[in-house]
Amino acid sequence: MPEGSDTAVCDESQPQQGLANVRALGIVSLLTDASSEAIYPVLPLFLANVLGAPVSVIGVIESLAEATSSLTRVFSGWLSDRVGKRRPLVLLGYSLSNLVKPALALAPSWPSVLALRVTDRLGKGIRTAPRDALIADSCTAEDRGAAFGLHRALDTVGAAIGPFIAWLVLTLSPDAYRTIFLISAVPGVAAILVVLFAVRERRPATRAATESAPRIRLRGLGAPFGIFTAISAVFALGNSSDAMLILRAQDLGAKASLVPLMYFVFNVVAASLSGRFGKRSDRVGRRRVIIAGFAGYAIVYAGFALAQGAWSPWPLFALYGVPYALTEGMTRAFVVDLVPDHVRATAIGGYTFVLGLAALPSSALAGVLWDTVGHSAPFALSSALMAVAALAMFALRRSLVSST
């Protein structure tokens, strides 16, 4: 388990219960990602190699899927704050995603994959903002980065297990994509059971809390929140789906059966660093950690643009784990830092709503650039946008301070 897993990240009044809740949510994410990430690194290959979908279509599928996830979060976050409950939405979201993914084994064409992928991401959108708010409810402000880092570390352990399973299956049977989709049901169902029996509410549904929940609008969440969201939208516009990285690896000559193993390496690196970076963000500030992450993304994507040879994706996927660990979880923890406690889920949902608007053209544009300009073009554009986001975070650092 990554360093930082025993950090006392918990609720002030009931520390052990708060820590148990963070760990339970981490285990749920571990199991769900073991299911999702067994599928994710092979799904673009399944679409391209088995169903014959062009890269531009794969880009559209990923754009619509990720946009659905992000756009749904603002409504689930608002509803969570409005009713003062997190757990029911968390359970609904995880159940929807984990029950629909095995149906990919029956998909006859790319439109059916699109429908199932969007449904899966709808579940993610329903659960994410309430889950992140529940993590924040279960810890103190001083330990918030460690709590989100712990959750991200457990999540990423699952994200490493999934590709490893996919690699084993494809090594034994190179065309057994549908078998992988069926196997994904096992950890998915286990995740639902953990939510049912181990995750608890950490905040009472008081009348004052529900009446203070805002309407679905971002204007009242403060200038620092708005500035950070705008910068993140620029980053998200360049942060096309990892499906593009997977297709780039195959394009550079890597065998399809080895691509999940590359994704496994990426997730191992990310899992090993997430807890450490989370604790560091509590000491030095999340803004500095996020700047380093955005800059790291720019470097990695530039590497994918310039890469040559089947060997090059290996170090690039390993390096990719570093900025991922620096930003995943930390951006949402920073959002929580910038807003009042009673609008946490709404703020997280609103933040990801804006990112969803940026994600809608992101992967679609990357796919079009791949098909019409060149296979390195999407990654060059992504690198430039990510560098702009990192520079903006640094230049506007005095404006990214909470006034609450």
Stockholm file with secondary structure:
# STOCKHOLM 1.0

chainA/1-404         MPEGSDTAVCDESQPQQGLANVRALGIVSLLTDASSEAIYPVLPLFLANVLGAPVSVIGVIESLAEATSSLTRVFSGWLSDRVGKRRPLVLLGYSLSNLVKPALALAPSWPSVLALRVTDRLGKGIRTAPRDALIADSCTAEDRGAAFGLHRALDTVGAAIGPFIAWLVLTLSPDAYRTIFLISAVPGVAAILVVLFAVRERRPATRAATESAPRIRLRGLGAPFGIFTAISAVFALGNSSDAMLILRAQDLGAKASLVPLMYFVFNVVAASLSGRFGKRSDRVGRRRVIIAGFAGYAIVYAGFALAQGAWSPWPLFALYGVPYALTEGMTRAFVVDLVPDHVRATAIGGYTFVLGLAALPSSALAGVLWDTVGHSAPFALSSALMAVAALAMFALRRSLVSST
#=GR chainA/1-404 SS CCTTTTCCCCCSSSHHHHHHHHHHHHHHHHHHHHHHHHHTTTHHHIIIIISCCCHHHHHHHHHHHHHHHHHHHHHHHHHHHHHTCCHHHHHHHHHHHHHHGGGGGGCCSHHHHHHHHHHHHHHHHHHHHHHHHHHHHTSCGGGHHHHHHHHHHHHHHHHHHHHHHHHHHHHHCTTCHHHHHHHTHHHHHHHHHHHHHHCCCCSCCCHHHHHTCCCSCSGGGCHHHHHHHHHHHHHHHHCCCHHHHHHHHHHTTCCGGGHHHHHHHHHHHHHHHHHHHHHHHHHHCHHHHHHHHHHHHHHHHHHHHHCCSTTTHHHHHHHHHHHHHHHTTHHHHHHHHHSCGGGHHHHHHHHHHHHHHHHHHHHHHHHHHHHHTCTTHHHHHHHHHHHHHHHHHHHTGGGCCCCC
#=GC SS_cons         CCTTTTCCCCCSSSHHHHHHHHHHHHHHHHHHHHHHHHHTTTHHHIIIIISCCCHHHHHHHHHHHHHHHHHHHHHHHHHHHHHTCCHHHHHHHHHHHHHHGGGGGGCCSHHHHHHHHHHHHHHHHHHHHHHHHHHHHTSCGGGHHHHHHHHHHHHHHHHHHHHHHHHHHHHHCTTCHHHHHHHTHHHHHHHHHHHHHHCCCCSCCCHHHHHTCCCSCSGGGCHHHHHHHHHHHHHHHHCCCHHHHHHHHHHTTCCGGGHHHHHHHHHHHHHHHHHHHHHHHHHHCHHHHHHHHHHHHHHHHHHHHHCCSTTTHHHHHHHHHHHHHHHTTHHHHHHHHHSCGGGHHHHHHHHHHHHHHHHHHHHHHHHHHHHHTCTTHHHHHHHHHHHHHHHHHHHTGGGCCCCC
//
